[in-house]
Amino acid sequence: MAKIDPKYLKGLKYRDSVRKEIVRDGRKFYEYTSRERDLTPEDVGAVAERGENIVFATYDGQKYTFKKMITAILGKKITEIKSQ
C-alpha cells in the first residue's frame, strides 16, 4: 500500500464485484454483483511523482494522473507522497 494525500481521491470511485453462490437443480452457479464506493488511501497500490504530475494506480486496475497542488502562499508544494 502506498501513502497519498486524501485530497487527490475526492470524487473518485473504487469499483469491484461481490460473488454469490447460487444452487439451482443441485448445481452450483456464481452470480456477480458490481458495487461502487468512494476511493480510500488503502485502495491505492502505487504512487509516483513524475515532474509536475502525481500518478497513482488503484487495486481495481485504474490509473490516475494529477497535477501537483501548490499553495498560493510562498509557492511551496503542499504534497508529501511517500511510497512504502
Secondary structure, 3 states (H helix, E strand, C coil): CCCCCHHHHCCCEEEEEEEEEEEECCEEEEEEEEEEEECCHHHEEEEEEECCEEEEEECCCCEEEEECCECCCCCCECCCCCCC
